[in-house]
Amino acid sequence: MKTFLTRAITGLFFAITLISAVGLSEFSSALLFLIIAIAGMLEFFRILKPAGIKPHSIFALLAALVIHLAIFLLNKDLMDSACLGFLLVLFFIPFVLELYRKTDSSFSDIGYTLISLIYLAIPLALFPSIGYRGGVYSSHIPLGILFLIWSSDSGAYVVGSLIGRTRLFERISPKKSWEGTIGGGLFSLLVAYILSRYFLEIRTDQWLTLAVIVIVAGILGDLIESMLKRSLQIKDSGSILPGHGGILDRFDALIFAVPFAWVYLQWIGAHS
């Protein structure tokens, strides 16, 4: 009972914080997701340490800050899109930095440095930009994506607990079932339809398509984070969110869903 209460209180505080920041303005949304990205990267580096992996953490955190700032300025039309090409240079700097280290795991350290940017910094920087359509920020679509992920997770948990029998991917995540996954997906589609009645930036069919993308990518993100923890032989990525684990545990679905959702929204924006 105590565990359930702790989880519920944390989840409520977590949801209120996200909804408030995303709904308030593009500034609060960008700032919150920069904080989440930094916290997630620090957590990522911490769980790598026992495995003897030594990414260039200071560089990665500074690069994440640059990436978030660049995407925010681009969304506000305060920076030319051509300048994004210079960000490519960031991905080659760890190779140079590694020349000055005495280690036998150079490319492993470089690889995990780049993973921290690709897997964490970039998706979390892109999430607030999903709210921009025609240069104007609206919180509706980012909030909708959060609701889709939460409804999929909640539906999967309830249905899986009640009738889950067939394992979805037992080698990686023994507790997940096909029944729960399908139940969560159907619940999320229902939420997408409801959202389409109130959030009119995109059509109903586009909301339903976005839901399918978010559901599938979110499930894959969950499995991939489980694969990461399994490879490092840990149960949770952290304990910053009591009852929910760490940043990676809580944002695994969103991190993986954002790039796919962003590409889809860019595509329908270009064809509308």
C-alpha positions in Angstrom: 0.0 0.0 0.0 2.8 2.4 0.9 4.6 1.6 -2.4 1.4 2.3 -4.4 0.8 5.5 -2.5 4.4 6.7 -3.2 4.1 5.8 -6.8 0.7 7.6 -7.1 2.0 10.8 -5.4 5.1 10.9 -7.5 3.2 10.2 -10.7 0.7 13.0 -10.0 3.5 15.5 -9.2 5.4 14.4 -12.3 2.3 14.8 -14.6 1.4 18.2 -13.1 4.9 19.5 -13.6 5.1 18.3 -17.2 1.6 19.6 -18.2 2.2 22.9 -16.5 5.6 23.5 -18.2 4.5 22.4 -21.6 1.2 24.2 -21.4 2.6 27.5 -20.0 4.9 28.6 -22.8 7.6 27.5 -25.2 10.2 28.9 -22.8 9.1 26.8 -19.8 8.8 23.7 -22.0 12.3 24.1 -23.5 13.8 24.8 -20.0 12.1 21.8 -18.4 13.2 19.4 -21.1 16.8 20.8 -21.0 16.8 20.0 -17.3 15.4 16.6 -18.0 18.0 16.0 -20.7 20.9 17.0 -18.3 19.5 14.9 -15.5 19.0 11.9 -17.8 22.5 12.2 -19.2 24.0 12.4 -15.7 22.0 9.3 -14.8 23.2 7.5 -18.0 26.9 8.3 -17.2 26.4 7.1 -13.6 25.0 3.7 -14.6 27.9 3.2 -17.1 30.6 3.8 -14.5 30.5 0.3 -12.9 31.0 -1.2 -16.3 34.3 0.7 -16.7 32.9 2.9 -19.5 34.2 6.5 -19.4 32.4 8.8 -21.8 33.3 12.4 -22.2 30.6 13.6 -19.9 31.5 17.3 -19.5 31.7 17.6 -23.3 28.5 15.8 -23.8 26.6 18.0 -21.3 27.9 21.2 -22.9 27.0 19.8 -26.4 23.5 19.0 -25.1 23.2 22.6 -24.0 24.3 23.9 -27.4 21.9 21.5 -29.2 18.9 22.6 -27.1 19.7 26.3 -27.5 20.2 25.9 -31.2 16.9 24.1 -31.7 15.1 26.7 -29.6 16.6 29.6 -31.5 15.7 27.9 -34.8 12.1 27.5 -33.7 11.9 31.2 -32.8 13.4 32.2 -36.2 16.4 33.7 -34.4 18.9 31.5 -36.2 19.2 30.4 -39.8 18.7 26.7 -40.4 22.0 26.6 -42.3 23.8 27.1 -39.0 22.6 23.6 -37.9 25.3 22.2 -40.1 27.9 23.4 -37.7 26.4 21.2 -35.0 27.7 18.2 -37.0 31.2 19.2 -35.8 30.1 18.4 -32.2 29.9 14.7 -33.1 33.5 14.6 -34.2 35.0 16.4 -31.2 35.0 13.2 -28.9 37.3 11.5 -31.4 39.8 14.3 -31.0 39.4 14.4 -27.2 40.0 10.6 -27.0 43.5 11.1 -28.5 44.6 12.7 -25.2 43.4 9.8 -23.0 45.4 6.8 -22.1 42.8 4.0 -22.3 42.2 0.7 -24.1 38.5 1.4 -24.7 38.7 4.5 -26.8 36.0 3.8 -29.3 33.7 2.4 -26.7 34.0 5.6 -24.7 33.5 7.7 -27.9 30.5 5.5 -28.8 28.7 6.0 -25.5 29.5 9.8 -25.6 27.7 10.0 -29.0 24.8 7.7 -27.8 24.1 10.1 -24.9 23.6 12.9 -27.5 21.6 10.9 -30.0 19.5 8.9 -27.6 18.9 11.6 -25.0 19.9 15.2 -25.9 18.5 15.4 -29.4 15.0 13.8 -28.8 14.4 15.8 -25.6 15.5 19.0 -27.5 13.1 18.2 -30.3 10.1 17.6 -28.1 9.2 21.2 -27.4 9.6 22.0 -31.1 6.8 19.7 -31.9 4.5 22.5 -30.7 5.5 24.9 -33.5 3.3 25.0 -36.5 3.8 27.9 -38.9 6.3 29.5 -36.5 3.7 29.7 -33.7 3.9 27.6 -30.5 0.9 25.7 -29.3 1.0 23.2 -26.4 -1.7 21.0 -27.9 0.3 18.5 -29.9 3.2 18.0 -27.3 0.5 17.6 -24.6 -1.3 15.2 -26.8 1.8 13.0 -27.2 2.3 12.9 -23.5 -1.4 11.8 -23.0 -0.9 9.2 -25.7 2.1 7.7 -24.0 0.6 7.8 -20.6 -2.7 6.2 -21.8 -0.8 3.5 -23.6 1.3 2.7 -20.5 -1.7 2.8 -18.1 -3.9 0.7 -20.4 -1.1 -1.8 -20.9 -0.5 -2.1 -17.2 -4.2 -2.6 -16.3 -5.0 -5.1 -19.2 -1.7 -6.9 -18.7 -2.3 -7.3 -15.0 -5.8 -8.7 -15.6 -5.4 -11.0 -18.6 -1.8 -10.8 -19.7 -0.6 -14.3 -20.6 1.4 -14.2 -23.9 4.9 -12.6 -23.4 5.7 -9.8 -25.8 9.5 -10.0 -25.6 10.4 -12.3 -22.7 14.2 -12.2 -23.3 14.3 -8.5 -22.7 11.2 -7.7 -20.6 9.5 -10.8 -19.0 6.6 -8.9 -17.6 5.2 -7.3 -20.8 2.4 -9.2 -22.6 0.8 -9.0 -26.0 -2.6 -8.6 -24.3 -1.4 -5.6 -22.3 0.3 -4.1 -25.3 -2.8 -4.4 -27.5 -5.1 -3.1 -24.6 -2.8 -0.1 -24.1 -2.7 0.6 -27.8 -6.5 0.5 -28.1 -6.9 2.8 -25.1 -4.4 5.2 -26.6 -6.3 5.3 -29.9 -9.4 6.2 -28.0 -7.6 9.0 -26.3 -6.3 10.2 -29.8 -9.8 10.3 -31.1 -10.9 12.4 -28.0 -7.9 14.7 -28.5 -8.9 15.3 -32.1 -12.2 16.7 -31.0 -10.5 19.5 -29.0 -7.0 19.9 -30.4 -7.7 20.9 -33.9 -4.2 21.6 -35.2 -4.3 18.3 -37.1 -7.2 16.1 -38.4 -8.7 13.1 -36.7 -7.0 10.7 -39.1 -3.6 12.4 -38.4 -4.1 12.1 -34.7 -4.9 8.4 -35.0 -1.8 7.9 -37.2 0.3 9.9 -34.8 -1.1 7.6 -32.0 0.0 4.5 -33.8 3.5 6.0 -34.4 3.8 7.0 -30.7 2.5 3.6 -29.4 4.8 1.5 -31.5 7.9 3.7 -31.0 7.1 4.0 -27.3 6.9 0.2 -26.9 10.3 -0.1 -28.7 11.8 2.6 -26.5 10.6 0.8 -23.4 12.2 -2.5 -24.6 15.4 -0.7 -25.6 15.8 0.8 -22.2 15.2 -2.6 -20.7 17.9 -4.0 -23.0 20.3 -1.3 -21.8 19.6 -2.1 -18.1 19.9 -5.8 -18.8 23.3 -5.3 -20.5 24.5 -3.3 -17.4 22.8 -5.8 -15.0 20.8 -3.2 -13.2 17.1 -3.1 -12.2 16.4 0.7 -12.4 18.3 3.5 -14.0 18.0 5.6 -10.9 15.8 6.6 -8.0 15.1 10.3 -8.6 11.4 9.5 -9.0 10.2 7.4 -6.0 8.2 4.5 -7.1 9.1 5.1 -10.8 12.8 4.7 -10.9 15.0 7.1 -12.8 14.7 9.6 -15.7 15.5 6.9 -18.2 12.9 4.6 -16.7 10.2 7.3 -16.9 11.0 8.8 -20.2 12.1 5.8 -22.2 9.0 5.7 -24.4 9.0 9.5 -25.0 12.7 9.6 -25.9 12.2 7.0 -28.7 8.8 8.2 -29.9 9.8 11.9 -30.3 12.0 11.6 -33.4 9.4 9.5 -35.3 6.5 11.8 -34.2 8.6 14.9 -35.2 9.3 13.5 -38.7 5.7 12.6 -39.2 4.5 16.1 -38.1 7.0 17.7 -40.4 5.8 15.6 -43.3 2.1 16.4 -42.8 3.0 20.0 -42.3 4.8 20.1 -45.6 1.9 18.4 -47.4 -1.0 20.3 -45.8 
